[in-house]
Amino acid sequence: MTSGVKCTDQVKDICKEMRVVKSDADQQKRIRLVLFKIEDSCIDVSRCVCEEELVKDGKDGFSCFQEMMVEGECCYILYDCHFDTKECRNKEELVFLTWCSDGASIKNKMCYAASKDAIKKCVGSIKHNLEMTEKVDCVNRAMFAEKLGKGIISLEGVSC
C-alpha cells in the first residue's frame, strides 16, 4: 500500500546526517530528535532538536521524545537514543517511531500507515523500528528500554 507521498530533500539530508556521525562533528550541534509530519502530500521536517537545545532547556532526549507524541495526532520520529547496557557503556542507536495516536482521525492514521515506506527509504536500515498508539507504551524509561531490547540499564544517563 503506497500513498504517493514523497519525502522532501531536507528529510533525506537530515536522515543521512543522523546515520553517519562524523568523529570531528561538534557534539552540541548533533541532531538528537527529528519530528516528521505529512503536509501537502510531502513528508517534511516539523521539528529538529540538537544536543545544544536539550541542554539549554534542561531536558534529555527521552523526555523531549515523549513530548513529541501529541495525543490526537500522527507523526514519525527519528530519535538518536543514548543508553548503557550491562555489557556496553555509552551506546547510541537510532530509533524510528511511527506515532498514530488512538485519538487521531482514521484518515490521518491511514495516510501515515500508507506513507511509512517512503520515509523508511530515507531513514535506511535501523535496528529499532517501533509503532505506538498510546503514550502508556513508553510512559517511563524502563518500559521504553524494554521495547529496545534486553540488558539496558540506563537511558539518557538515567537508571531504568
Order of alpha helices (4+ residues) and beta strands (2+ residues): beta-alpha-beta-beta-alpha-alpha-beta-beta-alpha-beta-alpha-beta-beta
